[in-house]
Amino acid sequence: GEFLGEGGLMDARRDIAGLQDFPEAGWALMPHAGGRGIATEAMSAVLDWADAQPFADRTGCIINPENSASLRVAAKLGYVEAGRPAFRGEPIVLLHRPRKSTP
């Protein structure tokens, strides 16, 4: 029953080139919940669901380049770097993940 964090897909409309016309994935954990695979497990379920939907051929996400834990989660989920634009004057890593085919 303890709150560990949240994750999912959104249409944040951030006006970032390379993050338009498809859902943005995001996750955040409470500090005590990190390093236990929770974000990877939760987002795997979200992306499995998204892969079965017809609404987009990929998803994207943005991560602070200093957030090595989230970059590792993104890599495990199949995200690959698509650029390093600035967002609100700060550097970010833009990542894309193509929709996987479902049986």
Summary of the structure (lengths in Angstrom):
residues: 103
radius of gyration: 13.5
end to end distance: 34.0
largest distance: 42.4
contacts: 255
relative contact order: 0.22
helix: 26%
strand: 31%
